[in-house]
């Protein structure tokens, strides 16, 4: 049985975003499940990349924790 975990980060709305939406997915034997959805509001409109970086780091840590759980 193979298991994959991945995440997506999308701006909402696409033009002039006010938040980034994080979604964590798990795929097992061709079945995809959304395990978590979380909003990261943009606190500084002049530098939204800071918020994107936070969402990306959260995603990396979430996938790492999920895969560690699967391997144990």
CHARMM-style PDB file with segment names, atoms N, HN, CA, C and O in Angstrom:
ATOM      1  N   UNK     1       0.851  -1.183   0.000  1.00  0.00      PROA
ATOM      2  CA  UNK     1       0.000   0.000   0.000  1.00  0.00      PROA
ATOM      3  C   UNK     1       0.893   1.241   0.000  1.00  0.00      PROA
ATOM      4  O   UNK     1       1.726   1.413   0.890  1.00  0.00      PROA
ATOM      5  N   UNK     2       0.718   2.083  -0.979  1.00  0.00      PROA
ATOM      6  HN  UNK     2       0.042   1.943  -1.702  1.00  0.00      PROA
ATOM      7  CA  UNK     2       1.490   3.321  -1.032  1.00  0.00      PROA
ATOM      8  C   UNK     2       0.612   4.480  -0.574  1.00  0.00      PROA
ATOM      9  O   UNK     2      -0.586   4.535  -0.853  1.00  0.00      PROA
ATOM     10  N   UNK     3       1.246   5.392   0.129  1.00  0.00      PROA
ATOM     11  HN  UNK     3       2.219   5.347   0.356  1.00  0.00      PROA
ATOM     12  CA  UNK     3       0.517   6.549   0.641  1.00  0.00      PROA
ATOM     13  C   UNK     3       1.320   7.803   0.317  1.00  0.00      PROA
ATOM     14  O   UNK     3       2.525   7.868   0.562  1.00  0.00      PROA
ATOM     15  N   UNK     4       0.638   8.787  -0.233  1.00  0.00      PROA
ATOM     16  HN  UNK     4      -0.341   8.735  -0.431  1.00  0.00      PROA
ATOM     17  CA  UNK     4       1.252  10.064  -0.563  1.00  0.00      PROA
ATOM     18  C   UNK     4       0.560  11.155   0.241  1.00  0.00      PROA
ATOM     19  O   UNK     4      -0.643  11.095   0.495  1.00  0.00      PROA
ATOM     20  N   UNK     5       1.340  12.149   0.634  1.00  0.00      PROA
ATOM     21  HN  UNK     5       2.317  12.198   0.427  1.00  0.00      PROA
ATOM     22  CA  UNK     5       0.780  13.320   1.307  1.00  0.00      PROA
ATOM     23  C   UNK     5       1.324  14.557   0.598  1.00  0.00      PROA
ATOM     24  O   UNK     5       2.509  14.628   0.273  1.00  0.00      PROA
ATOM     25  N   UNK     6       0.455  15.518   0.367  1.00  0.00      PROA
ATOM     26  HN  UNK     6      -0.508  15.460   0.632  1.00  0.00      PROA
ATOM     27  CA  UNK     6       0.880  16.755  -0.273  1.00  0.00      PROA
ATOM     28  C   UNK     6      -0.066  17.873   0.143  1.00  0.00      PROA
ATOM     29  O   UNK     6      -1.124  17.628   0.722  1.00  0.00      PROA
ATOM     30  N   UNK     7       0.335  19.104  -0.164  1.00  0.00      PROA
ATOM     31  HN  UNK     7       1.194  19.303  -0.635  1.00  0.00      PROA
ATOM     32  CA  UNK     7      -0.491  20.253   0.204  1.00  0.00      PROA
ATOM     33  C   UNK     7      -0.519  21.255  -0.935  1.00  0.00      PROA
ATOM     34  O   UNK     7       0.346  21.270  -1.810  1.00  0.00      PROA
ATOM     35  N   UNK     8      -1.546  22.091  -0.892  1.00  0.00      PROA
ATOM     36  HN  UNK     8      -2.249  22.079  -0.181  1.00  0.00      PROA
ATOM     37  CA  UNK     8      -1.658  23.192  -1.842  1.00  0.00      PROA
ATOM     38  C   UNK     8      -1.865  24.487  -1.065  1.00  0.00      PROA
ATOM     39  O   UNK     8      -2.416  24.489   0.036  1.00  0.00      PROA
ATOM     40  N   UNK     9      -1.415  25.576  -1.657  1.00  0.00      PROA
ATOM     41  HN  UNK     9      -0.968  25.574  -2.551  1.00  0.00      PROA
ATOM     42  CA  UNK     9      -1.631  26.906  -1.081  1.00  0.00      PROA
ATOM     43  C   UNK     9      -2.173  27.776  -2.206  1.00  0.00      PROA
ATOM     44  O   UNK     9      -1.520  27.954  -3.234  1.00  0.00      PROA
ATOM     45  N   UNK    10      -3.371  28.315  -2.007  1.00  0.00      PROA
ATOM     46  HN  UNK    10      -3.902  28.171  -1.172  1.00  0.00      PROA
ATOM     47  CA  UNK    10      -3.985  29.144  -3.041  1.00  0.00      PROA
ATOM     48  C   UNK    10      -4.403  30.494  -2.463  1.00  0.00      PROA
ATOM     49  O   UNK    10      -4.928  30.556  -1.351  1.00  0.00      PROA
ATOM     50  N   UNK    11      -4.172  31.575  -3.211  1.00  0.00      PROA
ATOM     51  HN  UNK    11      -3.746  31.524  -4.114  1.00  0.00      PROA
ATOM     52  CA  UNK    11      -4.616  32.890  -2.750  1.00  0.00      PROA
ATOM     53  C   UNK    11      -6.126  33.039  -2.937  1.00  0.00      PROA
ATOM     54  O   UNK    11      -6.687  32.547  -3.916  1.00  0.00      PROA
ATOM     55  N   UNK    12      -6.765  33.706  -2.013  1.00  0.00      PROA
ATOM     56  HN  UNK    12      -6.309  34.105  -1.217  1.00  0.00      PROA
ATOM     57  CA  UNK    12      -8.205  33.951  -2.104  1.00  0.00      PROA
ATOM     58  C   UNK    12      -8.485  35.411  -1.830  1.00  0.00      PROA
ATOM     59  O   UNK    12      -8.097  35.899  -0.769  1.00  0.00      PROA
ATOM     60  N   UNK    13      -9.117  36.121  -2.698  1.00  0.00      PROA
ATOM     61  HN  UNK    13      -9.432  35.725  -3.561  1.00  0.00      PROA
ATOM     62  CA  UNK    13      -9.309  35.822  -4.121  1.00  0.00      PROA
ATOM     63  C   UNK    13      -7.971  35.897  -4.846  1.00  0.00      PROA
ATOM     64  O   UNK    13      -6.968  36.299  -4.257  1.00  0.00      PROA
ATOM     65  N   UNK    14      -7.950  35.516  -6.108  1.00  0.00      PROA
ATOM     66  HN  UNK    14      -8.765  35.190  -6.586  1.00  0.00      PROA
ATOM     67  CA  UNK    14      -6.686  35.487  -6.848  1.00  0.00      PROA
ATOM     68  C   UNK    14      -6.081  36.870  -7.027  1.00  0.00      PROA
ATOM     69  O   UNK    14      -4.866  37.037  -6.915  1.00  0.00      PROA
ATOM     70  N   UNK    15      -6.922  37.868  -7.307  1.00  0.00      PROA
ATOM     71  HN  UNK    15      -7.908  37.733  -7.399  1.00  0.00      PROA
ATOM     72  CA  UNK    15      -6.431  39.242  -7.435  1.00  0.00      PROA
ATOM     73  C   UNK    15      -6.574  39.923  -6.084  1.00  0.00      PROA
ATOM     74  O   UNK    15      -7.629  39.856  -5.454  1.00  0.00      PROA
ATOM     75  N   UNK    16      -5.512  40.576  -5.644  1.00  0.00      PROA
ATOM     76  HN  UNK    16      -4.655  40.631  -6.156  1.00  0.00      PROA
ATOM     77  CA  UNK    16      -5.487  41.257  -4.344  1.00  0.00      PROA
ATOM     78  C   UNK    16      -5.947  40.328  -3.220  1.00  0.00      PROA
ATOM     79  O   UNK    16      -6.961  40.599  -2.578  1.00  0.00      PROA
ATOM     80  N   UNK    17      -5.220  39.241  -2.974  1.00  0.00      PROA
ATOM     81  HN  UNK    17      -4.396  39.021  -3.495  1.00  0.00      PROA
ATOM     82  CA  UNK    17      -5.662  38.264  -1.972  1.00  0.00      PROA
ATOM     83  C   UNK    17      -5.675  38.837  -0.562  1.00  0.00      PROA
ATOM     84  O   UNK    17      -4.864  39.693  -0.208  1.00  0.00      PROA
ATOM     85  N   UNK    18      -6.613  38.346   0.225  1.00  0.00      PROA
ATOM     86  HN  UNK    18      -7.272  37.651  -0.063  1.00  0.00      PROA
ATOM     87  CA  UNK    18      -6.695  38.712   1.638  1.00  0.00      PROA
ATOM     88  C   UNK    18      -6.265  37.545   2.518  1.00  0.00      PROA
ATOM     89  O   UNK    18      -6.068  37.708   3.722  1.00  0.00      PROA
ATOM     90  N   UNK    19      -6.119  36.356   1.908  1.00  0.00      PROA
ATOM     91  HN  UNK    19      -6.279  36.223   0.930  1.00  0.00      PROA
ATOM     92  CA  UNK    19      -5.690  35.175   2.658  1.00  0.00      PROA
ATOM     93  C   UNK    19      -5.144  34.129   1.701  1.00  0.00      PROA
ATOM     94  O   UNK    19      -5.438  34.131   0.506  1.00  0.00      PROA
ATOM     95  N   UNK    20      -4.346  33.240   2.260  1.00  0.00      PROA
ATOM     96  HN  UNK    20      -4.107  33.238   3.231  1.00  0.00      PROA
ATOM     97  CA  UNK    20      -3.907  32.045   1.541  1.00  0.00      PROA
ATOM     98  C   UNK    20      -4.609  30.854   2.181  1.00  0.00      PROA
ATOM     99  O   UNK    20      -4.646  30.727   3.405  1.00  0.00      PROA
ATOM    100  N   UNK    21      -5.158  29.993   1.351  1.00  0.00      PROA
ATOM    101  HN  UNK    21      -5.127  30.097   0.357  1.00  0.00      PROA
ATOM    102  CA  UNK    21      -5.866  28.813   1.834  1.00  0.00      PROA
ATOM    103  C   UNK    21      -4.944  27.608   1.686  1.00  0.00      PROA
ATOM    104  O   UNK    21      -4.476  27.291   0.592  1.00  0.00      PROA
ATOM    105  N   UNK    22      -4.697  26.956   2.798  1.00  0.00      PROA
ATOM    106  HN  UNK    22      -5.077  27.214   3.686  1.00  0.00      PROA
ATOM    107  CA  UNK    22      -3.848  25.765   2.846  1.00  0.00      PROA
ATOM    108  C   UNK    22      -4.742  24.533   2.886  1.00  0.00      PROA
ATOM    109  O   UNK    22      -5.703  24.480   3.654  1.00  0.00      PROA
ATOM    110  N   UNK    23      -4.424  23.543   2.057  1.00  0.00      PROA
ATOM    111  HN  UNK    23      -3.644  23.585   1.434  1.00  0.00      PROA
ATOM    112  CA  UNK    23      -5.157  22.272   2.076  1.00  0.00      PROA
ATOM    113  C   UNK    23      -4.150  21.133   2.102  1.00  0.00      PROA
ATOM    114  O   UNK    23      -3.210  21.100   1.309  1.00  0.00      PROA
ATOM    115  N   UNK    24      -4.361  20.193   3.031  1.00  0.00      PROA
ATOM    116  HN  UNK    24      -5.125  20.219   3.675  1.00  0.00      PROA
ATOM    117  CA  UNK    24      -3.505  19.016   3.170  1.00  0.00      PROA
ATOM    118  C   UNK    24      -4.261  17.812   2.643  1.00  0.00      PROA
ATOM    119  O   UNK    24      -5.389  17.546   3.056  1.00  0.00      PROA
ATOM    120  N   UNK    25      -3.630  17.080   1.722  1.00  0.00      PROA
ATOM    121  HN  UNK    25      -2.713  17.296   1.386  1.00  0.00      PROA
ATOM    122  CA  UNK    25      -4.261  15.921   1.102  1.00  0.00      PROA
ATOM    123  C   UNK    25      -3.464  14.664   1.398  1.00  0.00      PROA
ATOM    124  O   UNK    25      -2.248  14.700   1.584  1.00  0.00      PROA
ATOM    125  N   UNK    26      -4.183  13.555   1.435  1.00  0.00      PROA
ATOM    126  HN  UNK    26      -5.171  13.525   1.284  1.00  0.00      PROA
ATOM    127  CA  UNK    26      -3.571  12.240   1.557  1.00  0.00      PROA
ATOM    128  C   UNK    26      -4.149  11.367   0.458  1.00  0.00      PROA
ATOM    129  O   UNK    26      -5.357  11.365   0.221  1.00  0.00      PROA
ATOM    130  N   UNK    27      -3.281  10.630  -0.207  1.00  0.00      PROA
ATOM    131  HN  UNK    27      -2.299  10.632  -0.015  1.00  0.00      PROA
ATOM    132  CA  UNK    27      -3.734   9.753  -1.281  1.00  0.00      PROA
ATOM    133  C   UNK    27      -3.270   8.332  -0.977  1.00  0.00      PROA
ATOM    134  O   UNK    27      -2.075   8.076  -0.830  1.00  0.00      PROA
ATOM    135  N   UNK    28      -4.226   7.416  -0.884  1.00  0.00      PROA
ATOM    136  HN  UNK    28      -5.197   7.624  -1.004  1.00  0.00      PROA
ATOM    137  CA  UNK    28      -3.943   6.015  -0.614  1.00  0.00      PROA
ATOM    138  C   UNK    28      -4.665   5.165  -1.642  1.00  0.00      PROA
ATOM    139  O   UNK    28      -5.887   5.241  -1.772  1.00  0.00      PROA
ATOM    140  N   UNK    29      -3.914   4.360  -2.368  1.00  0.00      PROA
ATOM    141  HN  UNK    29      -2.922   4.298  -2.262  1.00  0.00      PROA
ATOM    142  CA  UNK    29      -4.492   3.447  -3.372  1.00  0.00      PROA
ATOM    143  C   UNK    29      -5.455   4.167  -4.320  1.00  0.00      PROA
ATOM    144  O   UNK    29      -6.520   3.638  -4.638  1.00  0.00      PROA
ATOM    145  N   UNK    30      -5.094   5.351  -4.765  1.00  0.00      PROA
ATOM    146  HN  UNK    30      -4.229   5.782  -4.506  1.00  0.00      PROA
ATOM    147  CA  UNK    30      -5.912   6.081  -5.727  1.00  0.00      PROA
ATOM    148  C   UNK    30      -7.059   6.875  -5.130  1.00  0.00      PROA
ATOM    149  O   UNK    30      -7.777   7.561  -5.859  1.00  0.00      PROA
ATOM    150  N   UNK    31      -7.247   6.798  -3.821  1.00  0.00      PROA
ATOM    151  HN  UNK    31      -6.664   6.242  -3.229  1.00  0.00      PROA
ATOM    152  CA  UNK    31      -8.308   7.554  -3.152  1.00  0.00      PROA
ATOM    153  C   UNK    31      -7.697   8.786  -2.493  1.00  0.00      PROA
ATOM    154  O   UNK    31      -6.797   8.668  -1.662  1.00  0.00      PROA
ATOM    155  N   UNK    32      -8.188   9.968  -2.864  1.00  0.00      PROA
ATOM    156  HN  UNK    32      -8.919  10.063  -3.539  1.00  0.00      PROA
ATOM    157  CA  UNK    32      -7.661  11.213  -2.331  1.00  0.00      PROA
ATOM    158  C   UNK    32      -8.609  11.764  -1.271  1.00  0.00      PROA
ATOM    159  O   UNK    32      -9.820  11.830  -1.478  1.00  0.00      PROA
ATOM    160  N   UNK    33      -8.039  12.159  -0.129  1.00  0.00      PROA
ATOM    161  HN  UNK    33      -7.055  12.106   0.040  1.00  0.00      PROA
ATOM    162  CA  UNK    33      -8.814  12.740   0.967  1.00  0.00      PROA
ATOM    163  C   UNK    33      -8.199  14.072   1.370  1.00  0.00      PROA
ATOM    164  O   UNK    33      -6.978  14.203   1.457  1.00  0.00      PROA
ATOM    165  N   UNK    34      -9.054  15.058   1.614  1.00  0.00      PROA
ATOM    166  HN  UNK    34     -10.046  14.952   1.543  1.00  0.00      PROA
ATOM    167  CA  UNK    34      -8.601  16.334   2.153  1.00  0.00      PROA
ATOM    168  C   UNK    34      -8.635  16.200   3.672  1.00  0.00      PROA
ATOM    169  O   UNK    34      -9.708  16.060   4.260  1.00  0.00      PROA
ATOM    170  N   UNK    35      -7.469  16.242   4.306  1.00  0.00      PROA
ATOM    171  HN  UNK    35      -6.597  16.356   3.829  1.00  0.00      PROA
ATOM    172  CA  UNK    35      -7.378  16.044   5.745  1.00  0.00      PROA
ATOM    173  C   UNK    35      -7.542  17.333   6.535  1.00  0.00      PROA
ATOM    174  O   UNK    35      -8.021  17.319   7.669  1.00  0.00      PROA
ATOM    175  N   UNK    36      -7.143  18.446   5.930  1.00  0.00      PROA
ATOM    176  HN  UNK    36      -6.754  18.457   5.009  1.00  0.00      PROA
ATOM    177  CA  UNK    36      -7.178  19.709   6.669  1.00  0.00      PROA
ATOM    178  C   UNK    36      -7.275  20.880   5.704  1.00  0.00      PROA
ATOM    179  O   UNK    36      -6.684  20.865   4.624  1.00  0.00      PROA
ATOM    180  N   UNK    37      -8.020  21.882   6.106  1.00  0.00      PROA
ATOM    181  HN  UNK    37      -8.500  21.895   6.984  1.00  0.00      PROA
ATOM    182  CA  UNK    37      -8.091  23.151   5.386  1.00  0.00      PROA
ATOM    183  C   UNK    37      -7.901  24.253   6.418  1.00  0.00      PROA
ATOM    184  O   UNK    37      -8.546  24.254   7.466  1.00  0.00      PROA
ATOM    185  N   UNK    38      -7.013  25.185   6.112  1.00  0.00      PROA
ATOM    186  HN  UNK    38      -6.488  25.184   5.261  1.00  0.00      PROA
ATOM    187  CA  UNK    38      -6.713  26.249   7.068  1.00  0.00      PROA
ATOM    188  C   UNK    38      -6.476  27.551   6.309  1.00  0.00      PROA
ATOM    189  O   UNK    38      -5.843  27.554   5.253  1.00  0.00      PROA
ATOM    190  N   UNK    39      -6.979  28.644   6.843  1.00  0.00      PROA
ATOM    191  HN  UNK    39      -7.493  28.643   7.701  1.00  0.00      PROA
ATOM    192  CA  UNK    39      -6.788  29.964   6.231  1.00  0.00      PROA
ATOM    193  C   UNK    39      -5.656  30.702   6.940  1.00  0.00      PROA
ATOM    194  O   UNK    39      -5.563  30.701   8.167  1.00  0.00      PROA
ATOM    195  N   UNK    40      -4.805  31.327   6.146  1.00  0.00      PROA
ATOM    196  HN  UNK    40      -4.880  31.328   5.148  1.00  0.00      PROA
ATOM    197  CA  UNK    40      -3.736  32.174   6.657  1.00  0.00      PROA
ATOM    198  C   UNK    40      -4.009  33.597   6.182  1.00  0.00      PROA
ATOM    199  O   UNK    40      -3.657  33.944   5.054  1.00  0.00      PROA
ATOM    200  N   UNK    41      -4.632  34.431   7.025  1.00  0.00      PROA
ATOM    201  HN  UNK    41      -4.918  34.149   7.941  1.00  0.00      PROA
ATOM    202  CA  UNK    41      -4.943  35.811   6.624  1.00  0.00      PROA
ATOM    203  C   UNK    41      -3.663  36.623   6.387  1.00  0.00      PROA
ATOM    204  O   UNK    41      -2.688  36.491   7.126  1.00  0.00      PROA
ATOM    205  N   UNK    42      -3.682  37.447   5.367  1.00  0.00      PROA
ATOM    206  HN  UNK    42      -4.475  37.554   4.766  1.00  0.00      PROA
ATOM    207  CA  UNK    42      -2.538  38.313   5.069  1.00  0.00      PROA
ATOM    208  C   UNK    42      -2.602  39.505   6.012  1.00  0.00      PROA
ATOM    209  O   UNK    42      -3.538  40.303   5.963  1.00  0.00      PROA
ATOM    210  N   UNK    43      -1.588  39.614   6.873  1.00  0.00      PROA
ATOM    211  HN  UNK    43      -0.827  38.965   6.912  1.00  0.00      PROA
ATOM    212  CA  UNK    43      -1.568  40.682   7.871  1.00  0.00      PROA
ATOM    213  C   UNK    43      -0.913  41.953   7.347  1.00  0.00      PROA
ATOM    214  O   UNK    43      -1.203  43.048   7.829  1.00  0.00      PROA
ATOM    215  N   UNK    44      -0.030  41.810   6.361  1.00  0.00      PROA
ATOM    216  HN  UNK    44       0.205  40.920   5.969  1.00  0.00      PROA
ATOM    217  CA  UNK    44       0.646  42.972   5.793  1.00  0.00      PROA
ATOM    218  C   UNK    44       0.418  42.971   4.282  1.00  0.00      PROA
ATOM    219  O   UNK    44       1.095  42.237   3.563  1.00  0.00      PROA
ATOM    220  N   UNK    45      -0.524  43.781   3.786  1.00  0.00      PROA
ATOM    221  HN  UNK    45      -1.074  44.378   4.371  1.00  0.00      PROA
ATOM    222  CA  UNK    45      -0.829  43.783   2.356  1.00  0.00      PROA
ATOM    223  C   UNK    45       0.353  44.199   1.476  1.00  0.00      PROA
ATOM    224  O   UNK    45       0.378  43.890   0.285  1.00  0.00      PROA
ATOM    225  N   UNK    46       1.325  44.894   2.057  1.00  0.00      PROA
ATOM    226  HN  UNK    46       1.304  45.145   3.025  1.00  0.00      PROA
ATOM    227  CA  UNK    46       2.493  45.313   1.287  1.00  0.00      PROA
ATOM    228  C   UNK    46       3.501  44.180   1.095  1.00  0.00      PROA
ATOM    229  O   UNK    46       4.379  44.265   0.236  1.00  0.00      PROA
ATOM    230  N   UNK    47       3.375  43.118   1.897  1.00  0.00      PROA
ATOM    231  HN  UNK    47       2.662  43.049   2.595  1.00  0.00      PROA
ATOM    232  CA  UNK    47       4.310  41.998   1.795  1.00  0.00      PROA
ATOM    233  C   UNK    47       3.574  40.677   2.051  1.00  0.00      PROA
ATOM    234  O   UNK    47       3.766  40.059   3.099  1.00  0.00      PROA
ATOM    235  N   UNK    48       2.738  40.240   1.111  1.00  0.00      PROA
ATOM    236  HN  UNK    48       2.581  40.741   0.260  1.00  0.00      PROA
ATOM    237  CA  UNK    48       1.980  39.002   1.318  1.00  0.00      PROA
ATOM    238  C   UNK    48       2.853  37.749   1.300  1.00  0.00      PROA
ATOM    239  O   UNK    48       2.406  36.681   1.718  1.00  0.00      PROA
ATOM    240  N   UNK    49       4.099  37.866   0.817  1.00  0.00      PROA
ATOM    241  HN  UNK    49       4.463  38.733   0.477  1.00  0.00      PROA
ATOM    242  CA  UNK    49       4.981  36.698   0.763  1.00  0.00      PROA
ATOM    243  C   UNK    49       5.314  36.173   2.155  1.00  0.00      PROA
ATOM    244  O   UNK    49       5.609  34.988   2.307  1.00  0.00      PROA
ATOM    245  N   UNK    50       5.273  37.027   3.168  1.00  0.00      PROA
ATOM    246  HN  UNK    50       5.033  37.990   3.045  1.00  0.00      PROA
ATOM    247  CA  UNK    50       5.519  36.569   4.537  1.00  0.00      PROA
ATOM    248  C   UNK    50       4.456  35.549   4.927  1.00  0.00      PROA
ATOM    249  O   UNK    50       4.778  34.494   5.473  1.00  0.00      PROA
ATOM    250  N   UNK    51       3.212  35.853   4.653  1.00  0.00      PROA
ATOM    251  HN  UNK    51       2.950  36.710   4.209  1.00  0.00      PROA
ATOM    252  CA  UNK    51       2.116  34.937   4.975  1.00  0.00      PROA
ATOM    253  C   UNK    51       2.214  33.669   4.145  1.00  0.00      PROA
ATOM    254  O   UNK    51       1.966  32.576   4.653  1.00  0.00      PROA
ATOM    255  N   UNK    52       2.573  33.800   2.870  1.00  0.00      PROA
ATOM    256  HN  UNK    52       2.774  34.688   2.457  1.00  0.00      PROA
ATOM    257  CA  UNK    52       2.747  32.618   2.023  1.00  0.00      PROA
ATOM    258  C   UNK    52       3.839  31.716   2.606  1.00  0.00      PROA
ATOM    259  O   UNK    52       3.695  30.494   2.631  1.00  0.00      PROA
ATOM    260  N   UNK    53       4.915  32.321   3.067  1.00  0.00      PROA
ATOM    261  HN  UNK    53       5.031  33.314   3.046  1.00  0.00      PROA
ATOM    262  CA  UNK    53       6.009  31.558   3.678  1.00  0.00      PROA
ATOM    263  C   UNK    53       5.559  30.809   4.919  1.00  0.00      PROA
ATOM    264  O   UNK    53       5.970  29.670   5.143  1.00  0.00      PROA
ATOM    265  N   UNK    54       4.717  31.442   5.729  1.00  0.00      PROA
ATOM    266  HN  UNK    54       4.383  32.367   5.547  1.00  0.00      PROA
ATOM    267  CA  UNK    54       4.187  30.775   6.923  1.00  0.00      PROA
ATOM    268  C   UNK    54       3.322  29.581   6.540  1.00  0.00      PROA
ATOM    269  O   UNK    54       3.424  28.515   7.147  1.00  0.00      PROA
ATOM    270  N   UNK    55       2.475  29.759   5.540  1.00  0.00      PROA
ATOM    271  HN  UNK    55       2.392  30.625   5.047  1.00  0.00      PROA
ATOM    272  CA  UNK    55       1.614  28.664   5.082  1.00  0.00      PROA
ATOM    273  C   UNK    55       2.453  27.534   4.495  1.00  0.00      PROA
ATOM    274  O   UNK    55       2.153  26.359   4.709  1.00  0.00      PROA
ATOM    275  N   UNK    56       3.496  27.883   3.761  1.00  0.00      PROA
ATOM    276  HN  UNK    56       3.741  28.837   3.587  1.00  0.00      PROA
ATOM    277  CA  UNK    56       4.370  26.877   3.168  1.00  0.00      PROA
ATOM    278  C   UNK    56       5.111  26.088   4.250  1.00  0.00      PROA
ATOM    279  O   UNK    56       5.204  24.863   4.163  1.00  0.00      PROA
ATOM    280  N   UNK    57       5.629  26.762   5.247  1.00  0.00      PROA
ATOM    281  HN  UNK    57       5.554  27.757   5.317  1.00  0.00      PROA
ATOM    282  CA  UNK    57       6.311  26.085   6.352  1.00  0.00      PROA
ATOM    283  C   UNK    57       5.349  25.166   7.092  1.00  0.00      PROA
ATOM    284  O   UNK    57       5.703  24.037   7.431  1.00  0.00      PROA
ATOM    285  N   UNK    58       4.139  25.643   7.341  1.00  0.00      PROA
ATOM    286  HN  UNK    58       3.851  26.561   7.065  1.00  0.00      PROA
ATOM    287  CA  UNK    58       3.119  24.817   7.991  1.00  0.00      PROA
ATOM    288  C   UNK    58       2.862  23.556   7.162  1.00  0.00      PROA
ATOM    289  O   UNK    58       2.721  22.465   7.715  1.00  0.00      PROA
ATOM    290  N   UNK    59       2.801  23.704   5.853  1.00  0.00      PROA
ATOM    291  HN  UNK    59       2.916  24.590   5.403  1.00  0.00      PROA
ATOM    292  CA  UNK    59       2.586  22.563   4.967  1.00  0.00      PROA
ATOM    293  C   UNK    59       3.725  21.561   5.031  1.00  0.00      PROA
ATOM    294  O   UNK    59       3.495  20.355   5.107  1.00  0.00      PROA
ATOM    295  N   UNK    60       4.949  22.057   4.999  1.00  0.00      PROA
ATOM    296  HN  UNK    60       5.137  23.037   4.937  1.00  0.00      PROA
ATOM    297  CA  UNK    60       6.106  21.163   5.068  1.00  0.00      PROA
ATOM    298  C   UNK    60       6.108  20.369   6.372  1.00  0.00      PROA
ATOM    299  O   UNK    60       6.360  19.164   6.372  1.00  0.00      PROA
ATOM    300  N   UNK    61       5.829  21.048   7.476  1.00  0.00      PROA
ATOM    301  HN  UNK    61       5.625  22.027   7.476  1.00  0.00      PROA
ATOM    302  CA  UNK    61       5.817  20.371   8.772  1.00  0.00      PROA
ATOM    303  C   UNK    61       4.651  19.393   8.888  1.00  0.00      PROA
ATOM    304  O   UNK    61       4.797  18.324   9.479  1.00  0.00      PROA
ATOM    305  N   UNK    62       3.505  19.750   8.333  1.00  0.00      PROA
ATOM    306  HN  UNK    62       3.387  20.619   7.852  1.00  0.00      PROA
ATOM    307  CA  UNK    62       2.332  18.868   8.384  1.00  0.00      PROA
ATOM    308  C   UNK    62       2.567  17.589   7.593  1.00  0.00      PROA
ATOM    309  O   UNK    62       2.243  16.499   8.065  1.00  0.00      PROA
ATOM    310  N   UNK    63       3.124  17.713   6.402  1.00  0.00      PROA
ATOM    311  HN  UNK    63       3.387  18.598   6.019  1.00  0.00      PROA
ATOM    312  CA  UNK    63       3.401  16.530   5.578  1.00  0.00      PROA
ATOM    313  C   UNK    63       4.455  15.661   6.260  1.00  0.00      PROA
ATOM    314  O   UNK    63       4.336  14.436   6.273  1.00  0.00      PROA
ATOM    315  N   UNK    64       5.475  16.283   6.820  1.00  0.00      PROA
ATOM    316  HN  UNK    64       5.572  17.278   6.809  1.00  0.00      PROA
ATOM    317  CA  UNK    64       6.522  15.538   7.507  1.00  0.00      PROA
ATOM    318  C   UNK    64       5.950  14.755   8.690  1.00  0.00      PROA
ATOM    319  O   UNK    64       6.285  13.586   8.881  1.00  0.00      PROA
ATOM    320  N   UNK    65       5.094  15.394   9.479  1.00  0.00      PROA
ATOM    321  HN  UNK    65       4.823  16.344   9.324  1.00  0.00      PROA
ATOM    322  CA  UNK    65       4.482  14.722  10.627  1.00  0.00      PROA
ATOM    323  C   UNK    65       3.571  13.588  10.179  1.00  0.00      PROA
ATOM    324  O   UNK    65       3.557  12.522  10.795  1.00  0.00      PROA
ATOM    325  N   UNK    66       2.817  13.809   9.119  1.00  0.00      PROA
ATOM    326  HN  UNK    66       2.828  14.675   8.619  1.00  0.00      PROA
ATOM    327  CA  UNK    66       1.911  12.779   8.609  1.00  0.00      PROA
ATOM    328  C   UNK    66       2.695  11.568   8.107  1.00  0.00      PROA
ATOM    329  O   UNK    66       2.318  10.430   8.385  1.00  0.00      PROA
ATOM    330  N   UNK    67       3.768  11.801   7.380  1.00  0.00      PROA
ATOM    331  HN  UNK    67       4.074  12.726   7.154  1.00  0.00      PROA
ATOM    332  CA  UNK    67       4.564  10.694   6.854  1.00  0.00      PROA
ATOM    333  C   UNK    67       5.295   9.952   7.974  1.00  0.00      PROA
ATOM    334  O   UNK    67       5.462   8.735   7.895  1.00  0.00      PROA
ATOM    335  N   UNK    68       5.733  10.662   9.012  1.00  0.00      PROA
ATOM    336  HN  UNK    68       5.598  11.651   9.076  1.00  0.00      PROA
ATOM    337  CA  UNK    68       6.371  10.007  10.159  1.00  0.00      PROA
ATOM    338  C   UNK    68       5.370   9.100  10.865  1.00  0.00      PROA
ATOM    339  O   UNK    68       5.721   8.016  11.330  1.00  0.00      PROA
ATOM    340  N   UNK    69       4.126   9.554  10.940  1.00  0.00      PROA
ATOM    341  HN  UNK    69       3.841  10.435  10.562  1.00  0.00      PROA
ATOM    342  CA  UNK    69       3.066   8.759  11.559  1.00  0.00      PROA
ATOM    343  C   UNK    69       2.796   7.492  10.744  1.00  0.00      PROA
ATOM    344  O   UNK    69       2.563   6.427  11.316  1.00  0.00      PROA
ATOM    345  N   UNK    70       2.825   7.598   9.444  1.00  0.00      PROA
ATOM    346  HN  UNK    70       3.014   8.463   8.980  1.00  0.00      PROA
ATOM    347  CA  UNK    70       2.580   6.453   8.560  1.00  0.00      PROA
ATOM    348  C   UNK    70       3.707   5.431   8.679  1.00  0.00      PROA
ATOM    349  O   UNK    70       3.459   4.225   8.669  1.00  0.00      PROA
ATOM    350  N   UNK    71       4.939   5.908   8.791  1.00  0.00      PROA
ATOM    351  HN  UNK    71       5.141   6.888   8.799  1.00  0.00      PROA
ATOM    352  CA  UNK    71       6.085   5.009   8.837  1.00  0.00      PROA
ATOM    353  C   UNK    71       6.218   4.283  10.160  1.00  0.00      PROA
ATOM    354  O   UNK    71       6.861   3.235  10.216  1.00  0.00      PROA
ATOM    355  N   UNK    72       5.631   4.805  11.226  1.00  0.00      PROA
ATOM    356  HN  UNK    72       5.109   5.656  11.180  1.00  0.00      PROA
ATOM    357  CA  UNK    72       5.757   4.143  12.533  1.00  0.00      PROA
ATOM    358  C   UNK    72       4.696   3.101  12.753  1.00  0.00      PROA
ATOM    359  OT1 UNK    72       4.668   2.459  13.803  1.00  0.00      PROA
TER     360      UNK     72
END
